[in-house]
Amino acid sequence: MDYATLENYIKKYIELNRGGVANFIWHGGEPLLAGLEFFEKAVQLQNKYAGETLIVNCIQTNGTLLNNDWCSFFNEQDWLVGISLDGPEHIHNASRTYTSGRGSFAKVMEGIDMLVRHGVEWNAMAVVNSINVKCPEEFYAFFKKAGCRYLQFTPIVERRTSAGRLASCTQKGTLTEQSITPAEWGDFLCRVFDCWIKEDVGRIFVQIFDATLANWLGEMPGLCSMGKSCGHAAVVAHNGDIYCCDHFVFPEYKLGNINNDDLRKIMTGNVNTAFSRLKTMSMPAKCSDCRFLFACNGECPKNRFVDQSGTPHNYLCRAYKKFFAHAAPYMDFMAAEFKAKRSPANVMKLFRAGANMPLQTPD
């Protein structure tokens, strides 16, 4: 992204959030490849246009380029750093390698140690693939031992067209080898949840569990895929092109360009308005009868494929039904504790006391 585009982005985005909070989330590719000078310039521009607007920055990196200069910058500017880390060394290195074939795990862990030494807040974003999905306890234990208190994990559901391009939800495609099955994802969620619920409620924050509890309480979840609508998480590409979502960077979901268009108009325009309704408009009919609709809201539209009968459905539906049924007694308990202004972490006392909570089974 050139500096002219960067300035247009920062100026217009702050103006859109004038007097409130402007959250800047720097993703890639690998954003650190833009260089430290680029982000120093970004901060200068944020300060130039901020006024009374609160500026929040977070950046997602694979961690291999972190050094003292980067970590000092993140500390001084109070940036949150997300690290892409997929588990223990043998698991991480199976899919995250340099072009030479050498695994990146050691370098990533070195970067995390450097962040900790500089007092930089960090969290982990783990991709759950066809390898680590098979070892959920080892996966969770690794992050716990690494001192990670905030953990996000994203399942790979990726399809390719016959031409080898990434397929959108409306295109025919074949699942990639790294993609997981619904059965694997459901089992993974339940087993990681069992590890977390016994010892780590209120100590380690797992995004999908927090979002599930929020929906149990009728609050807005911090995970867009489990929210009621889309259209509020647009992405700006390096050339200024704006798309509805980073999972929908396809021509039909292009909103405009930050250099040429009024940001408020395109975010409230016809394309994004239609996209915001996509979640409910494309929801499979069977979702309306599901007792857990409130918990997932049909999940992410990108995972709604057309099956052989021509009916769209969410690929991961059975996984979430299994997880919600498994977690329901604990979610009920934690929601009640929260409403009574007690700590949801009290659920851990049940395990220490040897209590058995009734488990439900999916429909």
C-alpha positions in Angstrom: 0.0 0.0 0.0 1.5 3.4 -1.0 1.4 6.3 1.4 -1.3 8.2 -0.4 -3.7 5.2 -0.1 -2.6 4.7 3.5 -3.5 8.3 4.3 -6.8 8.1 2.6 -7.7 5.0 4.4 -6.7 6.4 7.9 -8.4 9.7 7.3 -11.7 8.3 6.0 -11.9 5.5 8.5 -11.3 7.8 11.5 -13.9 10.2 10.1 -16.4 7.3 9.9 -15.8 6.7 13.6 -15.4 10.3 14.7 -15.6 10.7 18.5 -15.8 6.9 19.0 -13.3 4.1 18.6 -11.4 3.4 15.4 -10.1 -0.2 15.4 -7.3 -0.7 12.9 -6.6 -4.4 12.2 -3.4 -4.9 10.1 -3.5 -8.2 8.3 -1.8 -9.6 5.2 -0.3 -11.8 3.7 2.5 -11.0 6.2 2.1 -7.3 7.2 5.5 -6.9 8.7 6.9 -7.2 5.1 5.6 -3.6 4.7 8.5 -2.5 7.0 8.6 -0.7 10.3 8.7 2.7 8.5 5.3 2.0 7.0 3.7 1.5 10.4 5.5 4.5 11.9 3.9 6.5 9.1 0.6 5.0 9.9 0.8 6.1 13.5 1.8 9.6 12.5 -1.3 9.8 10.3 -3.5 8.4 13.0 -2.3 11.1 15.4 -2.8 13.7 12.7 -6.5 12.9 12.2 -7.5 11.4 15.5 -8.9 14.4 17.3 -11.2 12.9 20.1 -11.4 9.5 18.4 -9.8 6.6 20.3 -7.3 4.7 18.1 -6.8 1.0 18.7 -4.3 -1.0 16.7 -3.7 -4.7 16.4 -1.6 -6.7 13.9 -1.6 -10.3 12.9 1.8 -11.7 12.0 3.5 -15.1 11.6 6.2 -13.8 14.0 9.2 -14.7 12.0 10.3 -11.1 11.4 10.0 -9.9 14.9 13.1 -8.2 16.4 13.8 -5.6 19.1 12.9 -2.7 16.9 9.5 -4.1 16.1 8.8 -5.1 19.7 9.9 -1.7 21.0 7.5 -0.1 18.6 4.6 -2.3 19.6 5.3 -1.6 23.3 5.6 2.2 22.9 2.4 2.4 20.7 0.4 -0.1 22.8 -0.4 -2.4 19.9 -1.9 -5.9 20.4 0.0 -8.5 18.4 -1.6 -11.7 17.1 0.7 -14.6 16.4 -0.1 -17.2 13.8 0.8 -20.4 15.6 -0.7 -23.8 14.9 0.5 -25.8 17.9 3.6 -27.8 19.0 6.7 -27.8 16.8 5.9 -31.0 14.8 2.4 -29.8 14.1 3.2 -26.2 13.3 6.1 -27.1 11.0 4.0 -29.6 9.0 2.3 -26.6 7.3 4.3 -23.5 8.1 7.7 -23.6 6.4 10.1 -21.4 4.6 10.6 -21.9 0.9 13.6 -24.1 1.7 11.2 -26.5 3.5 12.6 -25.6 7.0 10.0 -25.2 9.6 9.3 -21.8 11.2 8.4 -22.9 14.7 11.7 -22.0 16.4 11.7 -18.5 14.9 8.1 -17.9 15.9 8.7 -18.9 19.5 11.8 -16.7 19.6 9.5 -13.8 18.4 7.0 -14.5 21.2 9.8 -14.5 23.8 10.9 -11.2 22.5 7.3 -9.8 22.7 7.1 -11.0 26.3 10.4 -9.4 27.3 9.2 -6.1 25.8 5.9 -6.3 27.7 3.8 -6.5 24.5 0.4 -8.1 24.8 -0.1 -11.0 22.4 -2.6 -13.6 21.6 -2.5 -16.7 19.4 -4.5 -17.3 16.2 -4.3 -21.0 15.3 -5.5 -22.5 12.1 -7.1 -25.9 12.8 -6.2 -28.2 9.9 -6.4 -31.8 9.0 -3.3 -32.5 11.1 -3.8 -30.7 14.5 -7.6 -31.3 14.5 -6.7 -34.9 15.5 -4.9 -34.0 18.7 -7.0 -31.4 20.6 -5.7 -32.1 24.1 -2.0 -31.8 22.9 -3.0 -28.7 21.0 -4.6 -26.9 23.9 -1.9 -28.0 26.4 0.8 -26.5 24.2 -0.8 -23.0 24.2 -1.5 -23.2 27.9 2.2 -24.1 28.6 3.3 -21.3 26.3 1.5 -18.8 28.5 -1.1 -17.8 26.0 -4.1 -16.3 27.7 -6.1 -15.3 24.6 -6.6 -18.0 22.0 -8.5 -18.0 18.7 -8.7 -20.9 16.4 -10.1 -21.0 12.9 -11.1 -24.2 11.1 -9.8 -24.6 7.5 -12.8 -25.1 5.2 -11.3 -24.3 1.8 -12.4 -25.4 -1.6 -10.7 -25.0 -5.0 -12.4 -24.7 -8.4 -11.5 -27.1 -11.3 -9.1 -24.3 -12.4 -7.3 -24.4 -9.0 -8.7 -21.0 -7.8 -10.2 -20.4 -4.4 -14.0 -21.1 -4.7 -16.6 -18.8 -3.3 -19.7 -20.2 -1.5 -21.6 -19.9 -4.8 -19.1 -21.8 -6.9 -18.5 -25.5 -7.2 -15.3 -26.7 -5.6 -13.4 -29.5 -4.1 -12.2 -29.4 -0.5 -8.5 -29.1 -0.1 -6.4 -31.7 1.8 -5.9 -29.4 4.7 -9.6 -28.9 5.2 -11.3 -30.6 8.2 -14.5 -32.6 8.3 -17.5 -31.7 10.4 -17.0 -34.8 12.5 -13.4 -33.7 13.3 -14.4 -30.1 14.1 -17.2 -31.2 16.4 -15.0 -33.6 18.3 -12.1 -31.0 18.5 -14.4 -28.4 20.0 -15.8 -30.7 22.6 -12.5 -32.0 23.7 -10.8 -28.6 23.9 -13.8 -27.3 25.8 -13.5 -30.2 28.3 -9.9 -29.2 29.0 -10.8 -25.5 29.3 -13.9 -25.9 31.5 -12.2 -27.9 34.2 -9.4 -25.4 35.0 -9.2 -22.3 32.9 -12.5 -20.4 32.9 -11.6 -16.8 33.6 -7.9 -17.5 33.2 -7.6 -18.4 29.5 -10.0 -16.8 27.0 -10.9 -18.9 24.0 -12.7 -16.8 21.5 -15.3 -19.3 20.3 -16.2 -20.3 23.9 -16.6 -16.6 24.9 -18.7 -16.0 21.8 -20.9 -19.0 22.6 -21.5 -17.7 26.2 -22.3 -14.2 24.8 -25.0 -15.7 22.6 -26.3 -17.7 25.6 -26.7 -14.4 27.4 -28.3 -12.7 24.4 -25.3 -10.4 24.0 -23.4 -9.5 20.9 -20.6 -12.1 20.4 -17.1 -11.0 19.6 -16.9 -13.4 16.7 -18.6 -12.2 13.5 -19.3 -15.7 12.2 -21.6 -16.3 15.2 -23.3 -12.9 15.0 -26.8 -12.2 13.5 -25.6 -10.2 10.5 -22.6 -9.5 8.3 -21.4 -6.3 6.6 -19.5 -4.6 9.4 -16.0 -6.0 8.9 -14.9 -4.7 5.5 -11.4 -5.3 4.2 -9.1 -2.7 2.4 -6.7 -4.2 -0.1 -3.2 -2.8 -0.8 -4.5 -0.8 -3.8 -7.4 0.7 -1.8 -10.1 -1.7 -3.1 -12.7 -2.4 -0.4 -14.6 -5.7 -0.1 -17.4 -6.7 2.2 -15.3 -9.2 4.1 -11.9 -10.9 4.0 -13.7 -14.2 3.2 -15.4 -12.6 0.3 -12.7 -10.9 -1.7 -14.4 -11.7 -5.0 -15.4 -9.2 -7.7 -19.2 -9.4 -6.9 -18.4 -8.3 -3.3 -16.3 -5.2 -4.2 -17.7 -2.1 -2.6 -15.4 0.5 -4.1 -12.0 2.1 -3.6 -10.8 4.1 -0.6 -9.1 6.6 -2.9 -12.1 7.4 -4.9 -15.2 6.7 -2.9 -17.0 8.1 0.2 -16.5 5.4 2.8 -19.8 6.1 4.6 -21.8 5.8 1.4 -20.3 2.6 0.2 -20.6 1.0 3.7 -24.3 1.8 3.7 -24.8 1.3 -0.1 -26.7 -1.4 -1.9 -23.9 -3.9 -2.2 -22.9 -4.0 1.5 -26.6 -3.8 2.6 -27.3 -6.8 0.5 -24.3 -8.6 1.9 -25.3 -7.8 5.5 -28.6 -9.6 4.8 -26.8 -12.6 3.2 -26.5 -14.4 6.5 -30.3 -14.5 7.1 -31.4 -14.6 3.4 -29.2 -17.6 2.5 -29.8 -19.5 5.7 -30.9 -23.0 5.1 -34.6 -23.7 5.9 -33.8 -26.3 8.5 -31.9 -23.7 10.6 -35.3 -22.2 11.6 -36.2 -25.3 13.5 -32.8 -25.8 15.2 -32.8 -25.2 19.0 -29.3 -23.8 18.7 -30.0 -21.2 16.0 -29.5 -18.5 18.7 -26.0 -19.8 19.4 -24.5 -19.8 15.9 -27.0 -17.8 13.7 -26.2 -20.1 10.9 -22.4 -19.5 11.3 -20.4 -18.0 8.4 -22.0 -17.8 5.0 -18.7 -18.8 3.4 -19.3 -22.3 4.7 -22.7 -22.6 3.1 -22.2 -24.8 0.1 -24.8 -26.2 -2.3 -25.0 -29.9 -1.8 -25.9 -32.6 -4.4 -29.6 -32.0 -3.9 -29.1 -28.3 -4.8 -29.9 -27.2 -1.3 -27.5 -24.8 0.5 -26.3 -25.9 3.9 -23.6 -25.1 6.3 -20.7 -27.6 6.0 -19.9 -27.4 9.7 -23.5 -27.6 10.9 -23.3 -31.0 12.6 -20.1 -30.0 14.3 -21.7 -27.0 16.0 -24.8 -28.9 17.0 -22.6 -31.5 18.6 -20.6 -28.8 20.4 -23.6 -26.8 21.6 -25.3 -29.9 22.9 -22.1 -30.9 24.8 -21.5 -27.4 26.2 -25.2 -26.5 27.0 -25.3 -27.5 30.7 -22.1 -25.5 31.4 -23.3 -22.5 29.3 -26.6 -22.6 31.2 -24.7 -22.6 34.5 -22.3 -19.9 33.6 -25.1 -17.7 32.1 -27.0 -18.0 35.4 -23.9 -17.1 37.4 -23.3 -14.1 35.2 -26.9 -12.9 35.5 -26.7 -13.3 39.3 -23.5 -11.2 39.2 -21.4 -14.1 40.2 -18.3 -15.4 38.4 -19.0 -17.9 35.5 -15.7 -19.4 36.6 -17.6 -21.0 39.5 -18.4 -23.8 37.0 -14.9 -25.2 37.8 -15.9 -25.8 41.4 -18.3 -28.5 40.1 -15.4 -30.5 38.7 -13.3 -30.1 41.8 -16.3 -31.3 43.8 -16.7 -34.3 41.5 -20.1 -33.3 40.3 -21.4 -34.8 37.1 -23.4 -32.4 34.9 -26.0 -33.9 32.6 -24.8 -34.0 29.0 -27.2 -33.4 26.1 -27.0 -35.1 22.7 -27.4 -33.3 19.4 -30.6 -33.6 17.4 
